[in-house]
Amino acid sequence: MNLDTRATGEADEAEEVALSAPQDPSRRYRLLAEAPACGPRELTVCIRCPSEAVTTIVLWGDPEVLPQPRTSSCYAVLETDAEEIRTLSARLISRWQEFVAYQPSLRQGPLDVKPYTHLADLSGRPAVEVTAQVTELAWEGQYLLDELLAGDGRELAEVRRRLLEVLGLRDLRIRFDSDLDIPWPLLAVGAGPPATGGPPGGDPFATFLGHRHQIEAGADAYPTAYWYVSGRTRPTSSIQWDEELTGTPLATDVHKLLDDRTELTERIHGTELLAALNQPVLDEDLMYFFCHGEYARQGDRTWRNLRLSDPVPIDASMVDRYRKRHTEANARDATPCLFHPMVLLNVCFAGAPATAGYAGIAAAFVKHGALGVLAPHIAMPQVFGAEFALRFLTRYVVEGLPAGRAVLETVRWFAAEYRNPLALTYSLVCGLDSRLFTDPQEGPTTP
């Protein structure tokens, strides 16, 4: 048999054979060995409580920002005990809740009845009134930071000096990896008492850590050494909301933004959400919640629930129960189990410190794979919550900013344009670098 095509007169041309993969075992994702989307943090503050009697603090970061001592590390034992720090944190959050419920002494009309509950834009309120309120909140945040670092020990004094110097800078990327659940964005540096008009020659808004820096809190979850990168040209998202809140101003604008820019799934019942959480693959890039949150109590224990349009209460333990077997199977057997959303919990108290014996719902989502969770520490006015979501999601979904930068720009926008500090109460748990990728060829980059 002659295989020489020239001898047989056949054309000597290469023939293209179309190849296709009938199956896609990666489910259109790459599983990366490292996490290139996690850029470096200029500062990491690590607080550990091996016992109620001992609390330690360690600092490390970019040598240009925080040079390490030649003979040791930036380490100290805190002299303020853990229980007092928890109490001061709860007190600070309660002060912000009092700000929401502020009642002017002289009422001049319906808009003066607890005005901060139904106005997102406070620029029309008397400047002296708003500045005094914000200055008081900043001073409270400064007080908590001072008490956290109070003490006379030599090592503690050095850590305090170094940390306050770094926090006094601007535009750093900071992770607070702490056993103590502290509302870090609400802490402040350089704040003064209201009697002096706040910081000399400065704006009290600019003293808050959440206004100065990109901040994330660590979560009590297994270390994640991989990163999912979407191969889709159009992100997927879901909106979980209570039908009672759909009439809130700008709520439909948020829905339209997600519907226009993403493949949107809508859920209005808790049973629908639990059915989705029960699936091994919940392949969504963004999960948005706009519903009611509450504290539940049994005996001397309290925990937080959220509810959609039905009476089914959903808490951290329920999220854990529905996702646990999938997460464990994925870690043990490499079973396909995709759950990697950025979660925005526009739910009252969803970001508040966890109560004794219970994990926070934000940490529960991160534990099972969420890239990050953004949630408020307080009972958030519905009008402001919808406005915040629209501003943040515009930056995150439309402009493609990483979550940390999107939060910071949203906080600064509300401070400059609306003179409203409530954006500071939204705390980011992990997710500083989380962002949407809409180009399959686009890889994660360090912001």
C-alpha positions, 0 to 999 in steps of 0.5 A: 500500500502506497502511503505517499499522497503525492504518488497517488495524486492526492492533494498534499494539504493538511485537513483541520479536524474539529475537536469538541469536549462532550463534557466539561469536568471543570464546570467552566472554572479553573481551580487555581493552586494559589490565590493570585487575586489576593493582593498583599495587605500593608497591615495585618493585625492579629488578636488571639484569646487563648483564654479569657485571661490572656489576649495577645496582639501581633502586627506585621505588614509591608516593611515600608509601612511597618518595619519589624523590630530587629530582635523580635516581632511586634507582639504584646499581651493586651492589658484590657481583658477580652470581656471588657473589649466585647462590652465596649464594642457592644456599647459603640454599636449601641451608640450608632443605633442611637444616632439612627434614632436621633430626635431633634429637640425642636420639631418643625414638621414631619421630617423632624421626627427621627429624620435619620430613619427616613433620609439617606441624604443628610446634606439638607440637615443643619450642618452643626447638627450632623457634625456634632453627631458624627464627632461624638461617634468618632470620639466613641470610636477613638475611645474603644481603640484607646481602651483596646491598646491601654496599658503600661507594659513596654512591649504594649507601649511599642505596639500601640505607638506603631499601630496608631502611627500606621492607622493614622495613614490613609489608603492602606489595605488592612486585615484584622484577623481577630478572635474578638469581634470588633466593629473595626470600621467604626474605630477612629484615630485623631478624633476629639471631643464634641466640645472642641469641634472634633479634630483640629481643622479636619472633618470628623468623617475622615477620622474613622478607620473605615473612611481612611482605609480598605478594611476586612475582618478575618473569619473563623474558617479553614484557610482557603488556598485556591480561587475560582475564576469564572469562565462566563462572559456574564456573571450570575447573581441572585436576589433574596428579598422580602416582598414587603420591602420591594416598595422601598425607594431604589429597591427596584433600581437595585433589582434592575441593575442586577437584572441588566448586568447579570443572569439574575435569580430571584428568591422571595421565600426562605424555603427557596433559599434553603433548597438552593443551599442544599444543592452541592453546586450553587454557582452564583458570583453574587448573592444579594439579600434585602430582608428583615433581621432580628435577634432570637433568644432562648434563655440567656442565649441570643443569635441572629435570624434573617427572614424573607417573605415567609416565616422561616428563620435562617441563621448561621447554624442553618447555613452550616447545616445545609452546606456542611456535607457538601463542603466536607465532601469537597475537602475530603473527596474533591467532590464538585461543590461550587459555592463562591459568591460575594454576599451582600447582606442588607439585613439588620444586625447581620454584621453585628458581633457574634453572641456568646456560643454562636457564629455570625451568619457572615462567618457561616457563609465564608466558612462554606466558600463565600469569597466575602460578606458585607453586612451592617452592624446595626438595624439599618433604615430601609431607605439608606440600605437600598441607597447603599446597595445601589451605590456599592453594586454600581461600583462592584458590578458595573465599574468592576472594582474589587469589593474593598475599594468599592466599599471605601469609595461608597463610604467616602461618597456618602460622607462627601455628598450626603454627609451620612456616616451610616455606610461605615456600619457595613463591615467586610468579612474577607473579600477585600479582593473579590470582584466580578470577571466578565471576560473569560480571558481576564485573570485575577489581578492584584488591585 
